[in-house]
Amino acid sequence: MHELGTIIYIIDTVEKLAEENNLTAVNSVTVEVGEVSSIIPDYLVDFWKYARRRSELLKETELKIEPIKAVTFCEECMKTYPTLKYGKECPYCHSPNTFLITGNEYIIKEIEAM
């Protein structure tokens, strides 16, 4: 349930940016969420609906979620592959010498404001 903490962080960040830039309204906030970030997008949306009511600036603001595909790199054959489909073992050379390149992060991508 770390999604609530994530939402509080996003709201604090957006409010700070709004104050710094003299914004009077925020229409939407777009967040990119990695497939293996352990963040559940539906929970983010639910917590957003709850937490935004506490902010005068954000009470009508929409939260948009965009997925980031999880991609893994194989150090043996130097290829990338979709993490969710194949896991840690490379589907090309079957090496376990792999690491995640994308898909574990979340990013505030865009703030649509006036």
Jmol script that loads the backbone (N, CA, C; Angstrom):
load data "model"
ATOM      1  N   MET A   1       0.806  -1.193   0.000  1.00  0.00           N
ATOM      2  CA  MET A   1       0.000   0.000   0.000  1.00  0.00           C
ATOM      3  C   MET A   1       0.853   1.264   0.000  1.00  0.00           C
ATOM      4  N   HIS A   2       2.003   1.217  -0.650  1.00  0.00           N
ATOM      5  CA  HIS A   2       2.845   2.396  -0.752  1.00  0.00           C
ATOM      6  C   HIS A   2       2.315   3.377  -1.789  1.00  0.00           C
ATOM      7  N   GLU A   3       1.230   3.027  -2.470  1.00  0.00           N
ATOM      8  CA  GLU A   3       0.629   3.925  -3.447  1.00  0.00           C
ATOM      9  C   GLU A   3       0.143   5.221  -2.807  1.00  0.00           C
ATOM     10  N   LEU A   4      -0.357   5.160  -1.583  1.00  0.00           N
ATOM     11  CA  LEU A   4      -0.806   6.379  -0.910  1.00  0.00           C
ATOM     12  C   LEU A   4       0.372   7.332  -0.694  1.00  0.00           C
ATOM     13  N   GLY A   5       1.492   6.797  -0.252  1.00  0.00           N
ATOM     14  CA  GLY A   5       2.692   7.628  -0.089  1.00  0.00           C
ATOM     15  C   GLY A   5       3.157   8.213  -1.411  1.00  0.00           C
ATOM     16  N   THR A   6       3.037   7.433  -2.467  1.00  0.00           N
ATOM     17  CA  THR A   6       3.409   7.905  -3.804  1.00  0.00           C
ATOM     18  C   THR A   6       2.496   9.056  -4.224  1.00  0.00           C
ATOM     19  N   ILE A   7       1.209   8.910  -3.981  1.00  0.00           N
ATOM     20  CA  ILE A   7       0.261   9.962  -4.339  1.00  0.00           C
ATOM     21  C   ILE A   7       0.522  11.232  -3.533  1.00  0.00           C
ATOM     22  N   ILE A   8       0.805  11.099  -2.261  1.00  0.00           N
ATOM     23  CA  ILE A   8       1.112  12.272  -1.434  1.00  0.00           C
ATOM     24  C   ILE A   8       2.351  12.986  -1.970  1.00  0.00           C
ATOM     25  N   TYR A   9       3.368  12.212  -2.359  1.00  0.00           N
ATOM     26  CA  TYR A   9       4.583  12.793  -2.948  1.00  0.00           C
ATOM     27  C   TYR A   9       4.246  13.536  -4.247  1.00  0.00           C
ATOM     28  N   ILE A  10       3.430  12.927  -5.114  1.00  0.00           N
ATOM     29  CA  ILE A  10       3.057  13.557  -6.383  1.00  0.00           C
ATOM     30  C   ILE A  10       2.294  14.853  -6.117  1.00  0.00           C
ATOM     31  N   ILE A  11       1.339  14.822  -5.204  1.00  0.00           N
ATOM     32  CA  ILE A  11       0.562  16.019  -4.882  1.00  0.00           C
ATOM     33  C   ILE A  11       1.470  17.119  -4.327  1.00  0.00           C
ATOM     34  N   ASP A  12       2.350  16.775  -3.404  1.00  0.00           N
ATOM     35  CA  ASP A  12       3.278  17.773  -2.849  1.00  0.00           C
ATOM     36  C   ASP A  12       4.142  18.389  -3.944  1.00  0.00           C
ATOM     37  N   THR A  13       4.635  17.557  -4.854  1.00  0.00           N
ATOM     38  CA  THR A  13       5.489  18.032  -5.953  1.00  0.00           C
ATOM     39  C   THR A  13       4.715  18.961  -6.875  1.00  0.00           C
ATOM     40  N   VAL A  14       3.520  18.565  -7.265  1.00  0.00           N
ATOM     41  CA  VAL A  14       2.705  19.392  -8.167  1.00  0.00           C
ATOM     42  C   VAL A  14       2.337  20.709  -7.497  1.00  0.00           C
ATOM     43  N   GLU A  15       1.958  20.681  -6.224  1.00  0.00           N
ATOM     44  CA  GLU A  15       1.614  21.921  -5.515  1.00  0.00           C
ATOM     45  C   GLU A  15       2.819  22.864  -5.429  1.00  0.00           C
ATOM     46  N   LYS A  16       3.994  22.301  -5.187  1.00  0.00           N
ATOM     47  CA  LYS A  16       5.205  23.123  -5.109  1.00  0.00           C
ATOM     48  C   LYS A  16       5.512  23.764  -6.468  1.00  0.00           C
ATOM     49  N   LEU A  17       5.413  22.970  -7.537  1.00  0.00           N
ATOM     50  CA  LEU A  17       5.647  23.507  -8.883  1.00  0.00           C
ATOM     51  C   LEU A  17       4.603  24.557  -9.256  1.00  0.00           C
ATOM     52  N   ALA A  18       3.374  24.333  -8.853  1.00  0.00           N
ATOM     53  CA  ALA A  18       2.310  25.293  -9.126  1.00  0.00           C
ATOM     54  C   ALA A  18       2.585  26.623  -8.428  1.00  0.00           C
ATOM     55  N   GLU A  19       3.023  26.546  -7.180  1.00  0.00           N
ATOM     56  CA  GLU A  19       3.334  27.769  -6.435  1.00  0.00           C
ATOM     57  C   GLU A  19       4.508  28.510  -7.070  1.00  0.00           C
ATOM     58  N   GLU A  20       5.556  27.769  -7.432  1.00  0.00           N
ATOM     59  CA  GLU A  20       6.737  28.382  -8.041  1.00  0.00           C
ATOM     60  C   GLU A  20       6.427  29.049  -9.379  1.00  0.00           C
ATOM     61  N   ASN A  21       5.421  28.539 -10.087  1.00  0.00           N
ATOM     62  CA  ASN A  21       5.096  29.032 -11.422  1.00  0.00           C
ATOM     63  C   ASN A  21       3.788  29.826 -11.477  1.00  0.00           C
ATOM     64  N   ASN A  22       3.255  30.182 -10.303  1.00  0.00           N
ATOM     65  CA  ASN A  22       2.032  30.985 -10.205  1.00  0.00           C
ATOM     66  C   ASN A  22       0.862  30.391 -10.984  1.00  0.00           C
ATOM     67  N   LEU A  23       0.680  29.091 -10.880  1.00  0.00           N
ATOM     68  CA  LEU A  23      -0.415  28.419 -11.571  1.00  0.00           C
ATOM     69  C   LEU A  23      -1.685  28.533 -10.737  1.00  0.00           C
ATOM     70  N   THR A  24      -2.800  28.702 -11.415  1.00  0.00           N
ATOM     71  CA  THR A  24      -4.074  28.836 -10.712  1.00  0.00           C
ATOM     72  C   THR A  24      -4.932  27.589 -10.831  1.00  0.00           C
ATOM     73  N   ALA A  25      -4.618  26.718 -11.798  1.00  0.00           N
ATOM     74  CA  ALA A  25      -5.396  25.498 -11.977  1.00  0.00           C
ATOM     75  C   ALA A  25      -4.521  24.418 -12.620  1.00  0.00           C
ATOM     76  N   VAL A  26      -4.793  23.179 -12.248  1.00  0.00           N
ATOM     77  CA  VAL A  26      -4.127  22.032 -12.847  1.00  0.00           C
ATOM     78  C   VAL A  26      -5.225  21.116 -13.376  1.00  0.00           C
ATOM     79  N   ASN A  27      -5.214  20.892 -14.682  1.00  0.00           N
ATOM     80  CA  ASN A  27      -6.251  20.062 -15.297  1.00  0.00           C
ATOM     81  C   ASN A  27      -5.962  18.569 -15.162  1.00  0.00           C
ATOM     82  N   SER A  28      -4.688  18.206 -15.348  1.00  0.00           N
ATOM     83  CA  SER A  28      -4.343  16.787 -15.248  1.00  0.00           C
ATOM     84  C   SER A  28      -2.877  16.620 -14.892  1.00  0.00           C
ATOM     85  N   VAL A  29      -2.579  15.451 -14.335  1.00  0.00           N
ATOM     86  CA  VAL A  29      -1.210  15.048 -14.037  1.00  0.00           C
ATOM     87  C   VAL A  29      -1.033  13.674 -14.678  1.00  0.00           C
ATOM     88  N   THR A  30       0.002  13.542 -15.502  1.00  0.00           N
ATOM     89  CA  THR A  30       0.285  12.269 -16.160  1.00  0.00           C
ATOM     90  C   THR A  30       1.495  11.635 -15.493  1.00  0.00           C
ATOM     91  N   VAL A  31       1.319  10.383 -15.073  1.00  0.00           N
ATOM     92  CA  VAL A  31       2.389   9.644 -14.407  1.00  0.00           C
ATOM     93  C   VAL A  31       2.678   8.380 -15.206  1.00  0.00           C
ATOM     94  N   GLU A  32       3.945   8.138 -15.485  1.00  0.00           N
ATOM     95  CA  GLU A  32       4.358   6.897 -16.123  1.00  0.00           C
ATOM     96  C   GLU A  32       4.713   5.912 -15.013  1.00  0.00           C
ATOM     97  N   VAL A  33       4.211   4.673 -15.127  1.00  0.00           N
ATOM     98  CA  VAL A  33       4.423   3.662 -14.095  1.00  0.00           C
ATOM     99  C   VAL A  33       4.994   2.401 -14.736  1.00  0.00           C
ATOM    100  N   GLY A  34       6.135   1.951 -14.231  1.00  0.00           N
ATOM    101  CA  GLY A  34       6.768   0.745 -14.751  1.00  0.00           C
ATOM    102  C   GLY A  34       5.976  -0.513 -14.444  1.00  0.00           C
ATOM    103  N   GLU A  35       6.022  -1.448 -15.387  1.00  0.00           N
ATOM    104  CA  GLU A  35       5.284  -2.706 -15.242  1.00  0.00           C
ATOM    105  C   GLU A  35       5.713  -3.512 -14.020  1.00  0.00           C
ATOM    106  N   VAL A  36       6.967  -3.396 -13.621  1.00  0.00           N
ATOM    107  CA  VAL A  36       7.451  -4.162 -12.470  1.00  0.00           C
ATOM    108  C   VAL A  36       7.856  -3.241 -11.313  1.00  0.00           C
ATOM    109  N   SER A  37       7.215  -2.075 -11.237  1.00  0.00           N
ATOM    110  CA  SER A  37       7.557  -1.093 -10.196  1.00  0.00           C
ATOM    111  C   SER A  37       6.935  -1.428  -8.853  1.00  0.00           C
ATOM    112  N   SER A  38       6.060  -2.389  -8.813  1.00  0.00           N
ATOM    113  CA  SER A  38       5.283  -2.788  -7.636  1.00  0.00           C
ATOM    114  C   SER A  38       4.213  -1.763  -7.273  1.00  0.00           C
ATOM    115  N   ILE A  39       3.990  -0.791  -8.149  1.00  0.00           N
ATOM    116  CA  ILE A  39       2.901   0.158  -7.976  1.00  0.00           C
ATOM    117  C   ILE A  39       1.709  -0.349  -8.769  1.00  0.00           C
ATOM    118  N   ILE A  40       0.556  -0.400  -8.122  1.00  0.00           N
ATOM    119  CA  ILE A  40      -0.660  -0.872  -8.772  1.00  0.00           C
ATOM    120  C   ILE A  40      -1.428   0.364  -9.268  1.00  0.00           C
ATOM    121  N   PRO A  41      -1.511   0.537 -10.599  1.00  0.00           N
ATOM    122  CA  PRO A  41      -2.138   1.742 -11.150  1.00  0.00           C
ATOM    123  C   PRO A  41      -3.557   2.005 -10.646  1.00  0.00           C
ATOM    124  N   ASP A  42      -4.370   0.978 -10.503  1.00  0.00           N
ATOM    125  CA  ASP A  42      -5.735   1.185 -10.007  1.00  0.00           C
ATOM    126  C   ASP A  42      -5.735   1.761  -8.595  1.00  0.00           C
ATOM    127  N   TYR A  43      -4.791   1.332  -7.768  1.00  0.00           N
ATOM    128  CA  TYR A  43      -4.682   1.889  -6.415  1.00  0.00           C
ATOM    129  C   TYR A  43      -4.265   3.357  -6.468  1.00  0.00           C
ATOM    130  N   LEU A  44      -3.346   3.688  -7.390  1.00  0.00           N
ATOM    131  CA  LEU A  44      -2.941   5.091  -7.533  1.00  0.00           C
ATOM    132  C   LEU A  44      -4.147   5.961  -7.838  1.00  0.00           C
ATOM    133  N   VAL A  45      -4.969   5.522  -8.782  1.00  0.00           N
ATOM    134  CA  VAL A  45      -6.153   6.296  -9.165  1.00  0.00           C
ATOM    135  C   VAL A  45      -7.111   6.435  -7.982  1.00  0.00           C
ATOM    136  N   ASP A  46      -7.340   5.333  -7.263  1.00  0.00           N
ATOM    137  CA  ASP A  46      -8.243   5.390  -6.099  1.00  0.00           C
ATOM    138  C   ASP A  46      -7.721   6.342  -5.029  1.00  0.00           C
ATOM    139  N   PHE A  47      -6.438   6.255  -4.715  1.00  0.00           N
ATOM    140  CA  PHE A  47      -5.856   7.139  -3.701  1.00  0.00           C
ATOM    141  C   PHE A  47      -5.835   8.587  -4.176  1.00  0.00           C
ATOM    142  N   TRP A  48      -5.620   8.785  -5.478  1.00  0.00           N
ATOM    143  CA  TRP A  48      -5.649  10.132  -6.042  1.00  0.00           C
ATOM    144  C   TRP A  48      -7.014  10.777  -5.795  1.00  0.00           C
ATOM    145  N   LYS A  49      -8.075  10.029  -6.086  1.00  0.00           N
ATOM    146  CA  LYS A  49      -9.434  10.554  -5.908  1.00  0.00           C
ATOM    147  C   LYS A  49      -9.680  10.954  -4.456  1.00  0.00           C
ATOM    148  N   TYR A  50      -9.109  10.202  -3.540  1.00  0.00           N
ATOM    149  CA  TYR A  50      -9.248  10.515  -2.115  1.00  0.00           C
ATOM    150  C   TYR A  50      -8.382  11.719  -1.726  1.00  0.00           C
ATOM    151  N   ALA A  51      -7.109  11.679  -2.071  1.00  0.00           N
ATOM    152  CA  ALA A  51      -6.148  12.674  -1.585  1.00  0.00           C
ATOM    153  C   ALA A  51      -6.298  14.033  -2.253  1.00  0.00           C
ATOM    154  N   ARG A  52      -6.701  14.078  -3.498  1.00  0.00           N
ATOM    155  CA  ARG A  52      -6.803  15.363  -4.192  1.00  0.00           C
ATOM    156  C   ARG A  52      -7.856  16.279  -3.565  1.00  0.00           C
ATOM    157  N   ARG A  53      -8.827  15.703  -2.863  1.00  0.00           N
ATOM    158  CA  ARG A  53      -9.873  16.511  -2.229  1.00  0.00           C
ATOM    159  C   ARG A  53      -9.311  17.418  -1.146  1.00  0.00           C
ATOM    160  N   ARG A  54      -8.143  17.072  -0.638  1.00  0.00           N
ATOM    161  CA  ARG A  54      -7.520  17.870   0.421  1.00  0.00           C
ATOM    162  C   ARG A  54      -6.767  19.082  -0.138  1.00  0.00           C
ATOM    163  N   SER A  55      -6.665  19.153  -1.462  1.00  0.00           N
ATOM    164  CA  SER A  55      -5.925  20.237  -2.103  1.00  0.00           C
ATOM    165  C   SER A  55      -6.873  21.113  -2.912  1.00  0.00           C
ATOM    166  N   GLU A  56      -6.946  22.372  -2.597  1.00  0.00           N
ATOM    167  CA  GLU A  56      -7.801  23.296  -3.346  1.00  0.00           C
ATOM    168  C   GLU A  56      -7.392  23.347  -4.815  1.00  0.00           C
ATOM    169  N   LEU A  57      -6.116  23.332  -5.072  1.00  0.00           N
ATOM    170  CA  LEU A  57      -5.589  23.401  -6.431  1.00  0.00           C
ATOM    171  C   LEU A  57      -5.920  22.150  -7.258  1.00  0.00           C
ATOM    172  N   LEU A  58      -5.944  20.971  -6.615  1.00  0.00           N
ATOM    173  CA  LEU A  58      -6.041  19.710  -7.348  1.00  0.00           C
ATOM    174  C   LEU A  58      -7.377  18.988  -7.227  1.00  0.00           C
ATOM    175  N   LYS A  59      -8.342  19.573  -6.551  1.00  0.00           N
ATOM    176  CA  LYS A  59      -9.570  18.835  -6.240  1.00  0.00           C
ATOM    177  C   LYS A  59     -10.337  18.348  -7.462  1.00  0.00           C
ATOM    178  N   GLU A  60     -10.158  18.974  -8.624  1.00  0.00           N
ATOM    179  CA  GLU A  60     -10.830  18.540  -9.854  1.00  0.00           C
ATOM    180  C   GLU A  60      -9.843  17.958 -10.873  1.00  0.00           C
ATOM    181  N   THR A  61      -8.617  17.748 -10.475  1.00  0.00           N
ATOM    182  CA  THR A  61      -7.563  17.312 -11.388  1.00  0.00           C
ATOM    183  C   THR A  61      -7.631  15.815 -11.668  1.00  0.00           C
ATOM    184  N   GLU A  62      -7.449  15.475 -12.930  1.00  0.00           N
ATOM    185  CA  GLU A  62      -7.449  14.074 -13.362  1.00  0.00           C
ATOM    186  C   GLU A  62      -6.029  13.504 -13.288  1.00  0.00           C
ATOM    187  N   LEU A  63      -5.921  12.270 -12.841  1.00  0.00           N
ATOM    188  CA  LEU A  63      -4.646  11.552 -12.856  1.00  0.00           C
ATOM    189  C   LEU A  63      -4.659  10.607 -14.048  1.00  0.00           C
ATOM    190  N   LYS A  64      -3.660  10.742 -14.912  1.00  0.00           N
ATOM    191  CA  LYS A  64      -3.530   9.866 -16.075  1.00  0.00           C
ATOM    192  C   LYS A  64      -2.324   8.960 -15.851  1.00  0.00           C
ATOM    193  N   ILE A  65      -2.497   7.683 -16.158  1.00  0.00           N
ATOM    194  CA  ILE A  65      -1.422   6.707 -15.962  1.00  0.00           C
ATOM    195  C   ILE A  65      -1.006   6.155 -17.322  1.00  0.00           C
ATOM    196  N   GLU A  66       0.298   6.148 -17.580  1.00  0.00           N
ATOM    197  CA  GLU A  66       0.847   5.546 -18.785  1.00  0.00           C
ATOM    198  C   GLU A  66       1.852   4.472 -18.361  1.00  0.00           C
ATOM    199  N   PRO A  67       1.740   3.267 -18.907  1.00  0.00           N
ATOM    200  CA  PRO A  67       2.658   2.196 -18.517  1.00  0.00           C
ATOM    201  C   PRO A  67       4.038   2.344 -19.172  1.00  0.00           C
ATOM    202  N   ILE A  68       5.050   1.905 -18.445  1.00  0.00           N
ATOM    203  CA  ILE A  68       6.409   1.793 -18.976  1.00  0.00           C
ATOM    204  C   ILE A  68       6.701   0.305 -19.063  1.00  0.00           C
ATOM    205  N   LYS A  69       6.990  -0.176 -20.252  1.00  0.00           N
ATOM    206  CA  LYS A  69       7.285  -1.596 -20.452  1.00  0.00           C
ATOM    207  C   LYS A  69       8.561  -1.985 -19.693  1.00  0.00           C
ATOM    208  N   ALA A  70       8.538  -3.172 -19.111  1.00  0.00           N
ATOM    209  CA  ALA A  70       9.724  -3.705 -18.438  1.00  0.00           C
ATOM    210  C   ALA A  70      10.600  -4.372 -19.498  1.00  0.00           C
ATOM    211  N   VAL A  71      11.841  -3.926 -19.580  1.00  0.00           N
ATOM    212  CA  VAL A  71      12.790  -4.457 -20.562  1.00  0.00           C
ATOM    213  C   VAL A  71      14.054  -4.879 -19.827  1.00  0.00           C
ATOM    214  N   THR A  72      14.537  -6.066 -20.156  1.00  0.00           N
ATOM    215  CA  THR A  72      15.747  -6.613 -19.538  1.00  0.00           C
ATOM    216  C   THR A  72      16.849  -6.731 -20.583  1.00  0.00           C
ATOM    217  N   PHE A  73      18.091  -6.528 -20.150  1.00  0.00           N
ATOM    218  CA  PHE A  73      19.271  -6.624 -21.017  1.00  0.00           C
ATOM    219  C   PHE A  73      20.095  -7.839 -20.619  1.00  0.00           C
ATOM    220  N   CYS A  74      20.536  -8.602 -21.598  1.00  0.00           N
ATOM    221  CA  CYS A  74      21.398  -9.768 -21.356  1.00  0.00           C
ATOM    222  C   CYS A  74      22.854  -9.379 -21.591  1.00  0.00           C
ATOM    223  N   GLU A  75      23.681  -9.590 -20.578  1.00  0.00           N
ATOM    224  CA  GLU A  75      25.099  -9.252 -20.687  1.00  0.00           C
ATOM    225  C   GLU A  75      25.879 -10.263 -21.539  1.00  0.00           C
ATOM    226  N   GLU A  76      25.336 -11.440 -21.745  1.00  0.00           N
ATOM    227  CA  GLU A  76      26.020 -12.455 -22.545  1.00  0.00           C
ATOM    228  C   GLU A  76      25.846 -12.205 -24.041  1.00  0.00           C
ATOM    229  N   CYS A  77      24.605 -12.101 -24.511  1.00  0.00           N
ATOM    230  CA  CYS A  77      24.368 -11.946 -25.950  1.00  0.00           C
ATOM    231  C   CYS A  77      24.075 -10.501 -26.360  1.00  0.00           C
ATOM    232  N   MET A  78      24.024  -9.605 -25.369  1.00  0.00           N
ATOM    233  CA  MET A  78      23.853  -8.168 -25.607  1.00  0.00           C
ATOM    234  C   MET A  78      22.507  -7.810 -26.249  1.00  0.00           C
ATOM    235  N   LYS A  79      21.474  -8.593 -25.964  1.00  0.00           N
ATOM    236  CA  LYS A  79      20.146  -8.329 -26.501  1.00  0.00           C
ATOM    237  C   LYS A  79      19.199  -7.916 -25.377  1.00  0.00           C
ATOM    238  N   THR A  80      18.129  -7.246 -25.771  1.00  0.00           N
ATOM    239  CA  THR A  80      17.080  -6.895 -24.820  1.00  0.00           C
ATOM    240  C   THR A  80      15.842  -7.738 -25.112  1.00  0.00           C
ATOM    241  N   TYR A  81      15.006  -7.872 -24.094  1.00  0.00           N
ATOM    242  CA  TYR A  81      13.787  -8.659 -24.257  1.00  0.00           C
ATOM    243  C   TYR A  81      12.737  -8.200 -23.235  1.00  0.00           C
ATOM    244  N   PRO A  82      11.454  -8.526 -23.489  1.00  0.00           N
ATOM    245  CA  PRO A  82      10.395  -8.139 -22.550  1.00  0.00           C
ATOM    246  C   PRO A  82      10.458  -8.949 -21.257  1.00  0.00           C
ATOM    247  N   THR A  83      10.618  -8.263 -20.168  1.00  0.00           N
ATOM    248  CA  THR A  83      10.806  -8.889 -18.861  1.00  0.00           C
ATOM    249  C   THR A  83       9.604  -9.722 -18.421  1.00  0.00           C
ATOM    250  N   LEU A  84       8.404  -9.178 -18.593  1.00  0.00           N
ATOM    251  CA  LEU A  84       7.228  -9.901 -18.112  1.00  0.00           C
ATOM    252  C   LEU A  84       7.060 -11.249 -18.807  1.00  0.00           C
ATOM    253  N   LYS A  85       7.419 -11.305 -20.063  1.00  0.00           N
ATOM    254  CA  LYS A  85       7.233 -12.549 -20.815  1.00  0.00           C
ATOM    255  C   LYS A  85       8.290 -13.596 -20.471  1.00  0.00           C
ATOM    256  N   TYR A  86       9.532 -13.160 -20.248  1.00  0.00           N
ATOM    257  CA  TYR A  86      10.624 -14.119 -20.093  1.00  0.00           C
ATOM    258  C   TYR A  86      11.298 -14.135 -18.723  1.00  0.00           C
ATOM    259  N   GLY A  87      11.056 -13.161 -17.895  1.00  0.00           N
ATOM    260  CA  GLY A  87      11.673 -13.157 -16.570  1.00  0.00           C
ATOM    261  C   GLY A  87      13.151 -12.828 -16.602  1.00  0.00           C
ATOM    262  N   LYS A  88      13.891 -13.420 -15.677  1.00  0.00           N
ATOM    263  CA  LYS A  88      15.315 -13.107 -15.538  1.00  0.00           C
ATOM    264  C   LYS A  88      16.196 -13.843 -16.551  1.00  0.00           C
ATOM    265  N   GLU A  89      15.761 -14.986 -17.022  1.00  0.00           N
ATOM    266  CA  GLU A  89      16.589 -15.762 -17.961  1.00  0.00           C
ATOM    267  C   GLU A  89      16.381 -15.294 -19.400  1.00  0.00           C
ATOM    268  N   CYS A  90      17.478 -15.022 -20.087  1.00  0.00           N
ATOM    269  CA  CYS A  90      17.437 -14.545 -21.467  1.00  0.00           C
ATOM    270  C   CYS A  90      16.797 -15.594 -22.385  1.00  0.00           C
ATOM    271  N   PRO A  91      15.823 -15.196 -23.186  1.00  0.00           N
ATOM    272  CA  PRO A  91      15.175 -16.150 -24.090  1.00  0.00           C
ATOM    273  C   PRO A  91      16.041 -16.513 -25.300  1.00  0.00           C
ATOM    274  N   TYR A  92      17.094 -15.750 -25.549  1.00  0.00           N
ATOM    275  CA  TYR A  92      17.952 -15.997 -26.711  1.00  0.00           C
ATOM    276  C   TYR A  92      19.090 -16.963 -26.396  1.00  0.00           C
ATOM    277  N   CYS A  93      19.810 -16.701 -25.297  1.00  0.00           N
ATOM    278  CA  CYS A  93      20.975 -17.546 -24.969  1.00  0.00           C
ATOM    279  C   CYS A  93      20.808 -18.295 -23.650  1.00  0.00           C
ATOM    280  N   HIS A  94      19.699 -18.070 -22.955  1.00  0.00           N
ATOM    281  CA  HIS A  94      19.354 -18.724 -21.684  1.00  0.00           C
ATOM    282  C   HIS A  94      20.301 -18.386 -20.532  1.00  0.00           C
ATOM    283  N   SER A  95      20.978 -17.265 -20.653  1.00  0.00           N
ATOM    284  CA  SER A  95      21.867 -16.812 -19.584  1.00  0.00           C
ATOM    285  C   SER A  95      21.058 -16.144 -18.470  1.00  0.00           C
ATOM    286  N   PRO A  96      21.480 -16.362 -17.221  1.00  0.00           N
ATOM    287  CA  PRO A  96      20.864 -15.629 -16.112  1.00  0.00           C
ATOM    288  C   PRO A  96      21.574 -14.286 -15.856  1.00  0.00           C
ATOM    289  N   ASN A  97      22.587 -13.967 -16.654  1.00  0.00           N
ATOM    290  CA  ASN A  97      23.366 -12.737 -16.520  1.00  0.00           C
ATOM    291  C   ASN A  97      22.615 -11.568 -17.152  1.00  0.00           C
ATOM    292  N   THR A  98      21.555 -11.153 -16.520  1.00  0.00           N
ATOM    293  CA  THR A  98      20.700 -10.110 -17.071  1.00  0.00           C
ATOM    294  C   THR A  98      20.414  -9.043 -16.030  1.00  0.00           C
ATOM    295  N   PHE A  99      19.972  -7.888 -16.511  1.00  0.00           N
ATOM    296  CA  PHE A  99      19.516  -6.852 -15.579  1.00  0.00           C
ATOM    297  C   PHE A  99      18.424  -6.007 -16.230  1.00  0.00           C
ATOM    298  N   LEU A 100      17.585  -5.466 -15.378  1.00  0.00           N
ATOM    299  CA  LEU A 100      16.452  -4.659 -15.805  1.00  0.00           C
ATOM    300  C   LEU A 100      16.923  -3.284 -16.263  1.00  0.00           C
ATOM    301  N   ILE A 101      16.457  -2.856 -17.440  1.00  0.00           N
ATOM    302  CA  ILE A 101      16.823  -1.502 -17.907  1.00  0.00           C
ATOM    303  C   ILE A 101      15.677  -0.512 -17.680  1.00  0.00           C
ATOM    304  N   THR A 102      14.455  -0.930 -17.951  1.00  0.00           N
ATOM    305  CA  THR A 102      13.299  -0.062 -17.707  1.00  0.00           C
ATOM    306  C   THR A 102      12.151  -0.887 -17.133  1.00  0.00           C
ATOM    307  N   GLY A 103      11.232  -0.180 -16.506  1.00  0.00           N
ATOM    308  CA  GLY A 103      10.035  -0.837 -16.010  1.00  0.00           C
ATOM    309  C   GLY A 103       9.906  -0.878 -14.507  1.00  0.00           C
ATOM    310  N   ASN A 104      10.899  -0.361 -13.788  1.00  0.00           N
ATOM    311  CA  ASN A 104      10.855  -0.372 -12.326  1.00  0.00           C
ATOM    312  C   ASN A 104      10.623   1.029 -11.752  1.00  0.00           C
ATOM    313  N   GLU A 105      10.385   1.994 -12.615  1.00  0.00           N
ATOM    314  CA  GLU A 105      10.319   3.376 -12.173  1.00  0.00           C
ATOM    315  C   GLU A 105       8.905   3.941 -12.261  1.00  0.00           C
ATOM    316  N   TYR A 106       8.720   5.103 -11.654  1.00  0.00           N
ATOM    317  CA  TYR A 106       7.543   5.914 -11.922  1.00  0.00           C
ATOM    318  C   TYR A 106       8.028   7.346 -12.075  1.00  0.00           C
ATOM    319  N   ILE A 107       7.395   8.061 -12.993  1.00  0.00           N
ATOM    320  CA  ILE A 107       7.854   9.395 -13.365  1.00  0.00           C
ATOM    321  C   ILE A 107       6.641  10.315 -13.525  1.00  0.00           C
ATOM    322  N   ILE A 108       6.731  11.500 -12.951  1.00  0.00           N
ATOM    323  CA  ILE A 108       5.719  12.512 -13.250  1.00  0.00           C
ATOM    324  C   ILE A 108       6.101  13.046 -14.631  1.00  0.00           C
ATOM    325  N   LYS A 109       5.330  12.658 -15.620  1.00  0.00           N
ATOM    326  CA  LYS A 109       5.662  12.977 -17.008  1.00  0.00           C
ATOM    327  C   LYS A 109       5.184  14.369 -17.412  1.00  0.00           C
ATOM    328  N   GLU A 110       3.955  14.701 -16.996  1.00  0.00           N
ATOM    329  CA  GLU A 110       3.373  15.939 -17.502  1.00  0.00           C
ATOM    330  C   GLU A 110       2.361  16.502 -16.511  1.00  0.00           C
ATOM    331  N   ILE A 111       2.373  17.811 -16.427  1.00  0.00           N
ATOM    332  CA  ILE A 111       1.380  18.523 -15.627  1.00  0.00           C
ATOM    333  C   ILE A 111       0.694  19.506 -16.567  1.00  0.00           C
ATOM    334  N   GLU A 112      -0.576  19.294 -16.816  1.00  0.00           N
ATOM    335  CA  GLU A 112      -1.349  20.201 -17.676  1.00  0.00           C
ATOM    336  C   GLU A 112      -1.973  21.258 -16.781  1.00  0.00           C
ATOM    337  N   ALA A 113      -1.524  22.493 -16.951  1.00  0.00           N
ATOM    338  CA  ALA A 113      -1.932  23.540 -16.018  1.00  0.00           C
ATOM    339  C   ALA A 113      -2.247  24.839 -16.744  1.00  0.00           C
ATOM    340  N   MET A 114      -2.833  25.750 -15.966  1.00  0.00           N
ATOM    341  CA  MET A 114      -3.132  27.102 -16.469  1.00  0.00           C
ATOM    342  C   MET A 114      -2.494  28.123 -15.554  1.00  0.00           C
TER     343      MET A 114
END
end "model"
wireframe off; spacefill off
backbone 0.3
color backbone group
